[in-house]
């Protein structure tokens, strides 16, 4: 027997899995795209804002220590100042490796140049007593640094806002496209499922009616199926059986009438009993099958 029905089921399942695969692939693509946009915001611009804040806090702590020492006529805490300088150095180095926006590289170069002069003046103040001129120069240079760090923070803050809006727009667009794609796949899947089930329901219903007519001794009943699948082969056997039953029924009636006046041997009686029992069992099985279908 051909495997056409099995092939139809297999191809049907493959088709449904392909629909699921298409939805999964497109969902993964859009999620990965959106994830890339949001991670860029966190890894790039947000870190630049953090580095600018750390450098500003380090400068504030250094200025506070030097100014307090100058007003109180005591020596500055060099250990504390060196620690804050190291923090600013580390943040500046990290920012140099995190350039993302146009013009950010020039701004960071200017910050590095101003910070180099500021650090040299701080180290001089630590080694020698503070002077008014040195304090003024230090505060002027720190003021320039604060301004540049503020610009750096604002630049990346604006970039975060723009990229967030872009991510929102991409998310909305992806949601719309996925809704359209999911609706289309749903309609295709429903159409396929309906036609697939209708194909088999129609053939099973015809076969059920054919069996029911044969049980009712209607041997003129025939099955007609399109295609070359197993149902078509069943219809050929079914039709051949119906034709043979129709052809042999008159002969069986004549033979029974001819044998009615003759003596019947015990073997013939036993064989007749077995045949009647088989017919009876067949009728019971057919009736049970019909009842089962009628209850559904």
N, C-alpha and C positions, 0 to 999 in steps of 0.2 A: 504493500500500500504506500502511496505517496505520502510525503511529509508536508504537504501543502498547508494543512491546518496548523500543524506545529510551526511551520515557517511563518504563517500569518500571526500567530500569537507572539513568536519571538520578535518579528519585525515591529509589531505593535508595542511591545514592551521597550524595545530599543528606541522607538520614536518618542515615547513618553519620557524615557530617561534623557534623551537628547534635549527635550524641552526644559527639563529640570537643570541639565548641565548648562544650557544657554543662560538661564536665569542666574545660576550660581556664578558663572564666569563674569557676566556683566555686573552683578552685585559686588563681586570681589574687586573688579576694575574700578568702579566708582568709589567704593570704600577706600581702596588703596590710594586713589587720587586725592580724595578728601583728607585722608590721614597724612599724606605727604605735605599738603598745604598747611595743616595745623602743626605738624611737627617742625616745619620750617620756621613758623612763627616762634615756637618755643625754643628751638635750638639756636636760632640766629638772632633775631631782634630782641627777644626777651633777655637773652644772656648779655647783650650789649648794654641794655638798660641796667642790669645788675652790676656789670663791671663799672659803669659810670657812677653808680651810687656808691660802690665800695671805694672807688678812688676819691670821691667827694668826702666821704666819711673819714678816710685816712688823712686827707688834707685838713679837715676840721680839727681832728684830734691833735695833729702836729702843731697847728697854729695855736690851738688852745693851750697846749703845754708850754710852748715858747713864750707866748704872751703872758701867761700866768707867772712864769719864772722871771720874766723881765720886770713885771710890776712888783713882784715880791722880792726882787734883788737876790735871787737864788739861782743856782746852776740848774739848767734844764736836765730832765731825766733822759739821758742819751739812750738807755736801753728801750724805753717806751717809744722814743722817736724812731729809732732804727727799726723796731718791730712794725710800726705804722708805714715806714718807707718800704719795707719788704712787701707789705700787703698791697700798697699802691703799685709797686713794680710788677707783682704777679698779675694783678688785674689789668694793667696796661699791656703786658705781654699776651694775655688771653684775648684782649680786645683786638690786638694786631692780627691775631689768627682767626678773627671772626668778622672780617669785613664783608658786608652784604649789600649795602646801599650805595648808589652813585654819590661820589664826593666824600664818602666816609673815610676812605684811605688818606686823603689830604688832611681831613680834620684830625685824624688820629696821629698823623705825622707832626702836625702843629702842636697837639697835646704832648706828644713825646718830647719835642724840642723845648717847650715851656717847662715841662716837668724836670727835664735835665738841668735847666738853669735853677729852678726852684730847689731841687735836691742839693745842688752844690752850695747854694746859699745857706740851707739848713745845716749842712755838715760844717760849714765855717762857723756858724753861730754856736754849734755844740763845742767846737774846739776853742773858741775865743769868746770873751765876754760880749754880750749883746750890745749893739749900738743903736741909736735912734735911726740912723740912715739904713742900717741893715734891716731893722724891723719894718721900715717903710717899704724898702725894696721887696722884702719877703711877702708882705701883705699885697703889694701891687701885683707881684707875680702869681700869688695864689688867687687873686681876683680874676686875672686872665684865665687861669686854669679852670676856675669855677664856671666862667662863661662858656668856655669851650666844652666842658663836660655837660653843661646844661643843653647846649646845641646838640651834642651827641645823643643825649637821652631823648630830646624832643624828636630828633630825626628817626630814631628807632621806634619811638612811641607812635609817630605818625605812620610808619611802615606797618606796625602791628595793626593799627586801625584799618588801613587800606587792605592788608592781606586778610584780616578777619572778615571784612565786607566781601572780598573776593571769594573766600571760603564759604560764606553764607550763600552767595549767588550760585556757586558751583554745587552746593548741597541742594538748593532749590531746583536747579536744572537737572541734577542727577535723579532727584525724587520724581520729577515730572517724566523724565525719560524711562525710568524704571517702572512707573505706573503704566505708561503706554505699553511698554514691552510685556509686562506681566499680564495686562488685559488681553493683549494680542495672543500671547501663549495660552492663556486660559481659554479663549474662544477657539483656538486651534485644537487644544486638547479636548474640549467638550465636543466639538464637531467630530473629531476623530473617534472619540469614545462612543458617541451616538451611532455613527455609521458602522463602527466595528461590532457593537452589540446588536444592531439591527440586522447585520449580515447573518449572524449565527441564530438569532431569535427567529428570523423568518424561515430558515432551513429546518430548525428543530420543530417549529410549529407545523410545517408541511409534513415532516416525517411522522409527527404525532397523529395528525389527521389521517395520514395514509394507513398507519397501523390500526387506528380505530375503525376505518372503513373495511379493512381486511377481516378484522374480528367480527364485523357485522355481515360477513359473507358478500361484501360488495367488491367482487374481483375485477370490476372495471376501473377501479381506482389506480391511477398511475402517478408517479412522482416525476417532476421536471425541474432540474437544477441547471443554472448557467455555470459555465466554467468547467474545469477539469480536476476539481478537488475530490476529497473522500466522499463528500455528499453526492457528487455526481456518480461515483462508482456504486454507492449504496442504492441510488435510484435505479441504476441498471439492474442490479440484483433483485431489488424490490419489484420492479416491473416484470422481470422474467418470472419471478415467483407467482405474481398475480396472474400472468397469462397461463402458466402451467396449471394453477389451481382452477382457473376458469375452464381450461380445456379438458381437465380430468374429472371435473365434477359430474358431467353427464355419463361418462364411462363408469364411474364409481356407482352411480344410481342404477344403471343397467345391470352391472355385475351383481349388485345386491338383490335386484329382483330375480335375476336368473338363478342365483344360488339359494333363493328362499325356499324352493320346493325340494331341494336336495338335502341329503344327510350331511351333517357337518361333523367332522372328526374332532376329537378332544384337543388335538394340537391346534386345529384351526380356531377352536373356541378360545384356547389360551392365548394364541397370537392376537385374536380380535380384542380380547380383554386388555392386553398390553397396549395395543394401538389406541383403544378408547381411553385408557388411563393417560397415555401421552398427550392425546388431544385435550383431555380434561385439564391436565396440568398446564398445558399451553394456554388454554382459555383462562384459567385462574391467574396465571402470570400476566397475561395481556390485560385482563380486567383490573388487576392490581396496579399495573403501570398506568392505565387510563385514569383510574381513580386518583392516583398520585398527581398526575398532571392537572386534573380537574380541580384539585384542592388548592393548587398554587395560584 
